[in-house]
Structure formats: C-alpha cells, structure tokens
Amino acid sequence: MSPPSSVLAYIALGANLGERERNIRQAVDQLTSDPVIRVTKVSSLLENAAVGGPPGSPAFLNGVVEVHTTLDPHALLRRLLDIERQFGRVRREKWEPRVIDLDLLLYGDRVIRTPDLIVPHPRMHERRFVLEPLAQIAPDAMHPLLARTAAQLLEQLSTR
C-alpha cells in the first residue's frame, strides 16, 4: 500500500486580541512542527479593521500560509481547531474578537460541503484581508468554483 499523497492547501491566519503577531507566529510554528504538515510559504501580515464583529472590535493582523499535507481535509480542520484551543480560543459567537483564527481556504482543487467544513472558504473571494496575502504567496492559486486565480479575484475585488 502506498503512502497517502501530499495535498497543497492554504490556511488563513488572523488575530485581534493579545499579542497578535506573536500569536500568529506561534500558530505557524505549531503547523511547522506537525510531522504531516509542511509549511512552504508564509505571507506577510496585514493589519485591517475587524469585519462583521461587535462595534469597536480591535483591528486584526491577517496572513496566509501554504502547506503540503497528507492529512485529509477534515483531519486538517481538526488540527487547526486544536491549535486554536491551545491558544484558549472558545467559539461563542460569530466574528467575535479572538486570539487566533485559522481557516482552511483551499484544499487542492476539492470542493467540500459538509456540516462542519466548507471548502473553498465561502467568503474568501469577498475579503481583501484573505485575497491580498494569498495572492502574495500564491497568485495562481485557483478557486475551484469560480475558476479564477487569487490574483484575479483580488483584482476583481479592487474594481468594485
């Protein structure tokens, strides 16, 4: 039996509480230290206003990492949620301030619709704070439903 093949995936990182940059760097370190996840690219971090959260929410730092993994998408999601829990994140309400947020944006060219996981991320094409760092490290990353690259989606967003 051959070992599972590696899949290219993209993960969005964000934080707007505590030492935001340190939290993001430590989350990347945890991904890097996982033997079945290989981090190959890390975007720069961008600061932006909180979107959709309670009024007065602190600004976010956001970035994206490119990984190669043999984990299936649900196992990768579980690993991301484990990392969030290690930082003390408890999900209470949508878009609340958080010490760390890890979202699976793309998993190869797969389209996944299950109760606990939607890939590609359902709002990634609407969010500059996702598209800008994604296009920085992977301008040709293809959205499998919209048939547009990260760079094209960012450009389309800029013309709105």
MOURSUL-V673813 format. One line per field, one symbol per residue. ss: DSSP state (~ for helix, > for strand, _ for the rest). burial: 1 if it has 24 or more other C-alpha atoms within 12 Angstrom, else 0. A space follows every 10 residues. Layout:
ss: ???
burial: ???
This chain:
ss: ______>>>> >>>>>____~ ~~~~~~~~~~ ~~~___>>>> >>___>>>__ _________> >>>>>>>>>_ __~~~~~~~~ ~~~~~~____ __________ >>>>>>>___ _>>>__>>>_ ___~~~_~~~ ~~~~~~~~__ _>>____>>~ ~~~~~~~~__
burial: 0000001111 1111111001 1011101101 1000001110 1111111001 1000000111 1111111110 1110011011 1011001010 0000011111 1111111100 0000001011 1001101111 1111111100 1110000011 1111000000
